[in-house]
Amino acid sequence: MSWRYALKHYVTNPETMDDGTVIYFDDKVSIIKDSFPKSECHLLILPRSTQLSRGHPTKVIDSKFKNEFGPYVHSATNYIFRHMRDKFRVKKSVHDNDPNWDGDILEDKDKFVRKFVQIGIHSVPSMANLHIHILSRDFHSVKLKNKKHYNSFNSAFFIDWDDLPLGKKSLGSDKDIETKYLKNHDLVCCYCHENFSNKFTSLKKHLELEFNDHFELK
C-alpha cells in the first residue's frame, strides 16, 4: 500500500492498532500521534466518516465541520499542554531575554495554546485521508529533516484552523502553492523570526539552541 494511505487503518479500525499511536477514538474520530512528528508533540485528528475522510480539507471543513470537531481539537490541545507541562519546565532566564515569554507559559494553558500550539491543515495534503494537525510550535524533532518539512508549517502553505472555512477563496494550483511556499519561501525562525534564507542546516541548529534556551527537562 502506498504511504499516502498510511492513515487509513487509523480511520477504519483504530481499535486494532496496537502501536501506541492512538490516544483516543470514538465513532466520529481518531486522535493519533503523528508517526513522523515535526515537534515535541504532534497529533492528528482523523474524521472517521468515509465521506469526510476522502474529501479535501479546504473544501470539506466548513462551519458545521468546525462545530462538530471543535471539541476534539480542544481535547488535543489539552493533551499537548499536559505533555509539555509534565515533561518540561520553562527556564527562568528566558523571561529576561524574550518579552513574549512573560510568565510561565506551561502554567497558563490559555496562554500556552494561544502562543505555542498550532492547529490547522496543509493546503496540499500529502496523505490521502483528511487530517487536522495539532502540534507544539517548537519544531524540535529528529523527524524535521528538510526545508519542505519546516515550511509546510511555517508559511501560508499551512492554513490555520481559525482561518477556516476558506469559502470561495482560491489558493491556486497545487504545483504553484508548493513552489511558492515549500521551495521558494525563506526559512524563518518561529521563535525570533531570524531569516535563514535557504540554509536549513543552519536553521535546524538554531532551533535546537532556541528550544534549549526556553525549556529544560524536569
C-alpha positions in Angstrom: 0.0 0.0 0.0 1.3 3.5 -0.9 2.5 5.6 2.0 -0.2 8.1 1.0 -2.8 5.7 2.6 -0.8 5.0 5.8 -3.6 6.7 7.9 -6.4 4.5 6.5 -6.3 1.9 9.3 -6.4 4.6 12.0 -9.6 5.8 10.4 -11.3 2.4 9.7 -10.0 0.2 12.5 -8.3 2.3 15.3 -9.2 -0.4 17.9 -6.9 -2.8 16.1 -3.8 -0.5 16.1 -1.6 -1.6 19.0 1.5 0.5 18.2 0.8 3.1 20.9 -0.1 5.7 18.3 -3.9 6.0 19.0 -4.6 8.2 22.0 -8.4 8.4 21.6 -11.2 7.2 19.3 -14.9 7.0 19.1 -17.4 6.6 16.2 -16.6 10.0 14.8 -12.9 10.5 15.1 -9.5 9.0 15.8 -6.8 11.1 17.5 -3.3 9.8 17.0 0.3 10.7 17.5 2.0 11.7 14.2 4.4 8.9 13.3 6.8 11.4 11.9 6.3 14.3 14.4 7.7 17.7 13.4 7.7 19.0 17.0 7.9 17.7 20.6 4.2 16.9 20.5 2.4 16.4 17.2 -1.1 15.0 16.9 -3.5 14.3 14.1 -7.3 14.4 14.2 -8.9 12.0 11.7 -12.6 12.1 10.9 -13.9 8.6 10.5 -16.7 9.3 8.1 -15.8 7.9 4.7 -17.3 11.0 3.0 -15.2 13.4 5.1 -12.1 11.3 5.1 -12.0 11.2 1.4 -12.6 15.0 1.0 -10.1 17.7 0.5 -9.8 19.7 3.8 -10.1 23.1 2.2 -13.4 22.0 0.7 -14.8 19.8 3.5 -14.0 21.9 6.5 -17.0 24.4 6.9 -18.7 25.9 9.9 -20.7 22.7 10.6 -17.5 20.7 10.5 -15.8 23.0 12.9 -18.7 22.9 15.3 -18.7 19.1 15.3 -15.0 18.6 15.6 -14.1 21.7 17.7 -14.4 19.7 21.0 -11.9 17.1 19.7 -9.5 19.9 18.7 -9.9 21.3 22.3 -9.1 17.8 23.7 -6.0 17.5 21.5 -4.7 20.9 22.6 -5.2 19.9 26.3 -3.2 16.7 25.6 -0.3 18.7 24.2 -0.4 21.2 27.1 -0.3 18.3 29.6 2.5 16.6 27.7 4.7 19.6 27.6 3.9 20.7 31.2 4.7 17.2 32.5 7.9 16.8 30.6 9.5 20.2 30.6 9.8 23.4 32.6 10.4 26.9 31.2 13.8 28.3 32.1 13.6 31.3 34.3 16.3 33.1 32.3 14.0 33.2 29.2 11.9 35.9 30.8 14.9 38.3 30.7 15.7 37.6 27.1 12.3 37.2 25.4 9.5 39.7 26.2 6.9 37.4 24.6 7.5 34.9 27.4 6.3 36.9 30.3 5.2 34.5 33.0 5.5 30.7 32.9 3.7 29.6 29.7 3.5 26.0 31.0 1.4 27.1 34.0 -1.1 29.0 31.9 -3.0 26.8 29.5 -4.8 29.6 27.6 -1.5 31.4 27.0 0.3 28.2 26.0 -2.4 27.3 23.5 -2.6 30.9 22.1 1.2 31.2 21.7 2.6 27.7 21.4 0.0 25.4 19.8 -0.5 25.3 16.0 -3.8 23.9 14.7 -4.7 23.6 11.0 -4.3 21.8 7.7 -1.9 21.7 4.8 -3.3 23.4 1.7 -1.9 20.5 -0.4 -2.2 17.4 1.9 0.5 14.7 1.4 -1.7 11.9 2.9 -4.9 10.6 1.4 -7.2 10.7 4.5 -8.3 14.1 5.8 -6.4 15.1 8.9 -6.0 18.1 11.1 -2.6 18.9 12.6 -2.3 20.0 16.2 1.3 20.5 17.3 3.5 22.4 19.7 5.2 25.3 17.9 8.8 24.3 18.8 9.8 22.2 15.7 12.2 20.4 18.0 12.3 16.9 16.4 14.7 14.5 14.7 11.9 14.0 12.1 12.2 17.6 10.9 14.7 16.9 8.1 14.4 19.4 5.3 13.1 22.7 4.1 9.8 21.3 3.0 9.1 19.8 6.4 9.6 23.2 8.1 7.9 25.4 5.6 4.8 23.2 5.4 4.1 24.5 8.9 5.8 27.9 8.8 4.4 29.5 5.7 0.9 30.1 4.2 1.1 26.5 3.0 -0.3 25.8 6.4 -3.9 27.1 6.9 -4.8 27.9 10.4 -7.9 26.4 12.0 -9.2 30.0 12.7 -9.0 30.9 9.0 -11.3 28.0 8.0 -13.6 27.7 6.2 -12.0 29.3 3.2 -15.3 29.8 1.4 -14.8 30.7 -2.3 -11.2 31.8 -1.8 -8.9 30.3 -4.4 -5.4 29.1 -3.4 -4.2 28.4 -6.9 -2.9 25.1 -8.3 -1.2 22.6 -6.1 2.1 22.9 -8.1 2.1 26.7 -7.7 1.3 26.5 -4.0 4.1 24.0 -3.4 6.6 26.0 -5.4 5.8 29.3 -3.7 5.7 28.1 -0.1 7.7 24.9 0.1 10.5 25.7 -2.3 10.8 29.4 -2.7 9.7 30.7 0.8 12.6 31.7 3.1 13.3 29.7 6.2 12.3 32.0 9.2 12.8 31.0 12.8 9.4 30.5 14.6 10.9 31.9 17.8 12.9 35.0 16.9 12.0 35.4 13.2 15.6 35.4 12.0 15.7 34.7 8.3 17.9 31.8 7.3 17.1 32.1 3.6 17.6 28.6 2.1 20.0 27.3 4.8 18.1 24.5 6.5 21.1 23.1 8.4 21.7 26.5 10.0 18.1 26.9 10.9 18.0 23.4 12.4 20.9 24.1 14.7 19.3 27.4 15.6 16.0 25.8 16.5 17.9 23.4 18.8 19.5 26.3 20.6 16.2 28.2 20.9 14.4 25.2 22.3 17.2 24.6 24.9 17.2 28.3 25.8 13.5 28.1 26.5 12.9 24.7 28.0 14.6 22.1 30.2 13.6 18.6 31.2 12.0 18.2 34.6 
